[in-house]
Amino acid sequence: MSIKPPLSDLPIKTADNGFFRGFSVDVTVISKIIISSMLVVWCIVWPTQAGNVLGEWNAAILSQFAAWYIWVVTAFVLVCIGLAIWPTAGRMNLGVDGEKPEFSNFSWFSMMFGAGIGAGMLTWAVAEPVAHFKNNPSVVQGVTTALEADNVRTAYVWSYLHWGLGAWACYAIAGLALAFFSYRRGLPLTTRSSLTPLFGKSLSGTVGHIIDIVAVVATILGVAQTLGFGVEQFVAGLTRIGIGGLALADGTATTTGIIVALLVIMGASTLSALSGVGKGIKWLSNINMVLSIFLLRFFIIFGATWFGAMAFFVGIWDYLVALPWLSFNVYKSDGIEGSNFSFLPNGRVGGRCSTGPGGSRLRLSWDCSWRVSRVVVPSANLFSAL
């Protein structure tokens, strides 16, 4: 039985002129309608109803698919490990044979850090271990004690679980799929191209449009949540250095503060995107990485250096030791109202969806929904489809 040659041509109808020149009108227009009309307008005009409905949808999705999500992430980690130890995969060039990388290693990793976990890391690097120090599944089960010394190492285990191999495996699988089929096979740089081994040329039509629309909407929702974290950080920083009128007494950003932060952040982001990856995005990412390294060195010199080093290295060790059972373990509520285990959702919740300061259900909802939209669908889809 002969093996069919890989698909190297996937024609997608795009506009020849006008505002949408070079883009798929079907994908672009429908995505804008869903985001602008069905989501943004709905949330602005009927915020309470939208919050309730979206919250119910979120809870239902997590109740039915939380365990599936955990196991998929575990599968991603195993695939990445397999690719890393497979010699042929390590020698493969994600481009034309003999082609040299466009960016240096420093710029490449800077862009990955800035676009991947930059804002989230700066937001949760302290907040997440502290939250897990107060409450996590080990506390719920009575293995450790909240706010006690025996819970310090466990808090870091759950934090590393969220930001460790699982998160980066999701980035790697999505990025590898896009890069391989676009730069190696010559297919369009869209999410549908990575699914050509399954659906073939049918992705040129409606099926492919649906895949790209879902990818664009999920990406924008994920970016929007990360942008929300960035806005809060930006306003807090300006308030800290003495610029008033941007935040309330409790630190919450005012409407003025939100608008100012959005104008500055979105303005810089738009200019960097328009200038291209090789200019604005690269230089902003490099600056971001340099400032982050400076911040790290500042904390190493003037902070609790020994405790930080111990927490870092011991935390990584504990995380790697616990990773096998955390990757496959799935919790269920005991169904008894008021018990510690009743905080776990009625359904399934695994290691990667842990508890937090607002209760297990709230922490579960944030972590799973944030990562499904922000990690599984990379922001490259936004630029490729829009």
C-alpha positions in Angstrom: 0.0 0.0 0.0 1.5 3.3 -1.1 1.6 6.3 1.2 0.0 9.4 -0.2 2.4 12.4 -0.4 1.7 15.1 2.2 -0.6 17.9 1.3 1.4 21.0 0.2 -1.4 23.2 -1.2 -4.4 24.4 0.7 -6.1 27.2 -1.3 -8.2 29.6 0.9 -10.3 32.2 -0.8 -9.3 35.7 0.2 -10.3 39.2 -0.8 -8.4 40.7 -3.8 -8.9 44.3 -2.8 -10.5 46.6 -0.3 -10.2 46.6 3.5 -10.0 42.8 3.7 -7.5 42.4 0.9 -5.4 39.2 1.5 -7.7 38.0 4.2 -10.5 35.5 4.4 -13.7 37.5 4.4 -15.7 34.6 5.8 -13.4 34.1 8.8 -12.8 37.8 9.5 -16.3 39.1 9.2 -17.9 36.2 11.2 -15.3 36.5 13.9 -15.9 40.2 14.2 -19.7 39.7 14.4 -19.3 37.1 17.2 -16.8 39.2 19.2 -18.3 42.7 18.6 -22.0 42.0 18.4 -22.6 38.8 20.3 -20.1 39.2 23.1 -19.0 42.8 23.6 -22.4 44.5 23.0 -24.1 41.8 25.1 -21.7 42.3 28.0 -22.0 46.1 27.9 -25.8 46.3 27.5 -26.8 43.4 29.7 -23.8 42.9 32.0 -25.6 41.0 34.8 -27.3 38.6 32.4 -24.1 38.0 30.4 -22.2 37.4 33.6 -24.7 34.8 34.9 -25.0 33.0 31.5 -21.3 32.9 30.9 -20.7 31.7 34.4 -23.2 28.9 34.0 -21.6 27.9 30.7 -18.2 28.0 32.3 -19.2 25.8 35.2 -20.9 23.3 32.9 -17.9 23.0 30.7 -15.5 22.5 33.6 -17.8 20.0 35.2 -17.9 17.9 32.0 -14.4 18.4 30.5 -12.1 19.3 33.4 -10.6 15.8 33.6 -10.4 15.6 29.8 -8.4 18.8 29.8 -6.0 17.6 32.4 -5.3 14.4 30.5 -4.9 16.2 27.2 -2.3 18.5 28.8 -0.5 15.4 30.1 -0.6 13.9 26.7 1.0 17.1 25.3 3.8 16.8 27.9 4.5 13.2 26.9 4.5 14.0 23.2 7.0 16.9 23.8 9.2 14.6 25.9 9.1 12.0 23.0 10.0 14.7 20.4 12.8 15.9 22.6 14.5 12.5 22.9 13.8 11.4 19.3 17.0 12.3 17.4 15.3 12.9 14.0 12.9 15.4 15.5 15.7 17.4 17.1 17.5 17.7 13.8 14.5 18.8 11.8 14.5 22.4 10.6 11.1 24.1 10.9 11.6 25.7 7.5 13.3 25.1 4.2 16.4 22.8 4.5 19.4 25.0 5.0 17.5 28.1 6.0 18.9 30.0 8.9 16.8 31.3 11.9 15.5 34.9 11.4 16.0 35.9 15.0 18.7 35.3 17.7 18.0 32.9 20.6 17.7 35.9 22.9 15.1 37.7 20.8 13.2 34.4 20.2 12.9 33.5 23.8 12.1 37.2 24.7 9.2 37.1 22.3 8.0 33.7 23.6 8.2 35.1 27.2 6.5 38.4 26.4 3.7 36.9 24.2 3.3 33.8 26.3 3.4 34.3 30.0 4.9 37.8 30.6 1.9 39.6 32.1 0.5 36.5 33.8 3.9 35.7 35.3 4.4 39.2 36.7 0.8 39.1 38.1 0.9 35.7 39.7 4.5 35.0 40.5 3.8 36.1 44.1 0.1 36.0 44.2 -0.3 32.3 43.2 2.1 30.7 45.8 0.5 32.9 48.4 -3.0 31.8 47.3 -1.9 28.1 47.4 -0.3 28.7 50.8 -3.8 29.6 52.0 -5.6 26.8 50.2 -4.9 24.1 47.7 -6.1 20.5 47.2 -3.6 19.2 49.7 -5.2 21.5 52.3 -8.7 20.3 51.3 -7.6 16.7 51.8 -6.0 17.5 55.2 -2.5 16.5 54.0 -1.2 20.0 54.9 -2.3 22.9 57.0 -3.4 26.2 55.6 -1.0 29.1 56.4 1.4 26.8 58.2 5.0 25.8 57.5 4.1 22.4 56.2 2.1 23.9 53.4 5.0 26.1 51.9 6.5 23.4 49.7 3.1 22.2 48.6 2.1 25.7 47.6 5.0 25.9 45.2 4.3 22.4 43.8 0.8 23.6 42.7 2.2 26.9 41.4 4.9 25.1 39.3 2.2 22.7 38.0 0.3 25.7 36.5 3.4 27.4 35.0 5.6 24.4 34.4 5.9 21.7 31.8 2.2 21.4 31.2 1.7 25.1 30.2 4.8 25.1 28.0 3.8 21.8 26.4 0.6 23.4 25.2 2.5 26.3 23.7 5.0 23.9 22.1 2.4 21.6 20.5 0.4 24.5 19.0 3.5 26.4 17.9 5.1 23.3 16.4 2.0 22.4 14.4 1.7 25.9 13.0 5.4 26.2 12.2 5.7 22.7 10.7 2.8 22.9 8.3 3.4 26.5 7.4 7.1 26.9 7.0 7.9 23.2 6.2 4.9 22.2 4.1 4.2 25.7 2.7 0.6 25.8 3.9 -1.2 29.0 5.0 -0.3 30.2 8.6 -3.7 29.4 10.1 -4.9 26.8 12.6 -6.7 24.8 10.0 -3.4 24.0 8.3 -2.2 22.0 11.3 -5.2 19.7 10.8 -4.7 18.8 7.2 -3.5 15.2 8.0 -7.0 14.6 9.4 -9.3 16.6 7.1 -7.2 17.1 3.9 -8.4 19.5 1.2 -11.8 19.9 2.8 -10.2 22.5 5.1 -10.3 24.9 2.1 -14.0 25.3 2.7 -16.6 25.6 5.5 -14.9 23.2 7.9 -11.6 25.1 7.7 -13.5 28.4 8.2 -15.2 27.1 11.3 -11.8 26.0 12.8 -10.2 29.4 12.2 -13.2 31.3 13.5 -13.1 29.3 16.8 -9.4 29.8 17.0 -9.7 33.6 16.5 -12.5 34.0 19.0 -10.8 31.8 21.6 -7.5 33.7 21.1 -9.1 37.1 21.5 -10.9 36.1 24.6 -7.7 34.8 26.1 -5.7 37.9 25.1 -8.5 40.0 26.6 -8.2 38.4 30.0 -4.4 38.8 29.9 -4.9 42.4 28.9 -7.1 42.8 32.0 -4.2 41.7 34.2 -1.9 44.1 32.4 -4.3 47.0 32.9 -4.5 46.4 36.6 -0.7 46.2 36.9 -0.2 49.3 34.8 -2.6 51.4 36.9 -1.2 50.1 40.2 2.3 51.0 39.0 1.4 54.5 38.0 -0.5 55.0 41.3 2.5 53.7 43.2 4.8 56.3 41.7 2.4 59.1 42.7 0.1 59.6 39.7 -3.3 60.1 41.2 -6.9 59.8 39.9 -6.3 56.4 38.3 -7.3 54.1 41.2 -9.7 54.1 44.2 -8.6 53.9 47.8 -8.7 50.1 47.8 -6.4 50.0 44.7 -9.2 49.2 42.2 -8.7 51.0 38.9 -11.1 53.8 38.1 -12.8 54.2 34.7 -10.3 56.9 33.9 -7.4 54.6 34.9 -8.7 51.8 32.8 -9.2 54.0 29.7 -5.7 55.6 30.1 -4.1 52.1 30.5 -5.9 50.7 27.6 -4.9 53.6 25.3 -1.3 53.3 26.3 -1.1 49.5 26.2 -3.2 49.0 23.0 -1.5 51.9 21.3 2.0 50.4 21.9 0.7 46.9 20.9 -0.9 48.2 17.7 2.2 50.1 16.7 4.4 47.1 17.4 2.1 44.8 15.4 2.0 47.2 12.5 5.8 47.5 12.4 6.1 43.7 12.1 7.6 40.9 14.1 11.2 41.9 13.2 10.9 45.4 14.4 8.4 46.6 17.1 7.5 43.2 18.5 11.1 42.0 18.7 12.4 45.2 20.3 9.5 45.5 22.8 10.1 41.9 23.7 13.9 42.5 24.1 13.2 45.5 26.3 10.7 43.5 28.3 13.2 40.7 28.9 16.0 43.1 29.9 13.7 44.8 32.4 12.5 41.4 33.8 16.1 40.3 34.2 16.9 43.6 36.1 13.8 43.0 38.3 15.0 39.5 39.0 18.5 40.6 39.9 17.1 43.3 42.2 15.1 40.8 44.2 18.1 38.4 44.3 20.3 41.1 45.8 17.9 43.0 48.0 15.3 40.3 48.7 15.2 37.1 50.8 17.9 35.5 48.6 18.3 32.2 50.5 14.6 31.6 50.9 14.0 32.4 47.3 16.7 30.1 46.1 15.5 27.3 48.3 11.9 27.8 47.3 12.9 27.8 43.6 15.1 24.7 43.5 13.3 22.6 46.2 10.0 23.6 44.6 11.2 22.3 41.2 12.4 19.0 42.7 9.1 18.5 44.6 7.2 19.4 41.4 9.1 16.9 39.2 8.7 14.2 41.8 4.9 14.8 42.2 4.3 15.4 38.4 3.4 11.8 37.5 0.5 11.5 39.9 -0.5 15.1 39.6 -0.8 14.7 35.8 -3.2 11.8 36.0 -4.9 12.3 39.4 -8.6 13.4 39.2 -10.6 14.6 42.3 -14.3 14.4 42.8 -16.6 16.1 45.4 -17.9 13.8 48.1 -21.3 15.3 47.7 -21.7 16.1 51.4 -22.8 19.7 51.8 -20.4 21.8 53.9 -17.5 19.3 53.9 -14.0 20.2 52.8 -14.4 18.0 49.7 -17.7 19.7 48.7 -15.6 22.6 47.6 -14.3 20.4 44.7 -16.8 20.7 41.8 -19.4 18.1 41.4 -17.8 16.3 38.5 -14.1 16.0 38.1 -11.2 18.2 39.0 -7.6 17.3 38.7 -4.3 18.6 39.8 -4.0 21.3 37.2 -7.2 23.0 38.4 -6.6 23.7 42.0 -8.1 25.8 44.7 -7.5 29.5 45.5 -8.4 32.3 47.7 -11.9 32.6 46.4 -12.7 28.9 46.9 -12.0 25.8 44.9 -14.7 26.4 42.3 -13.6 29.9 41.6 -9.9 29.0 41.3 -10.8 26.0 39.1 -12.8 28.2 36.8 -10.1 30.8 36.4 -7.3 28.4 35.8 -8.9 26.0 33.3 -10.8 28.6 31.3 -7.8 30.9 31.1 -5.4 28.2 29.9 -7.8 26.7 27.4 -8.2 30.0 25.7 -4.8 31.5 26.3 -2.5 28.5 26.0 -4.0 26.0 23.6 -4.7 28.6 20.9 -1.7 30.9 20.5 -1.9 34.5 19.6 -0.4 33.8 16.2 -3.9 32.8 15.0 -5.2 36.3 15.6 -2.7 37.8 13.1 -3.1 35.0 10.6 -6.9 35.1 10.4 -7.5 38.8 11.0 
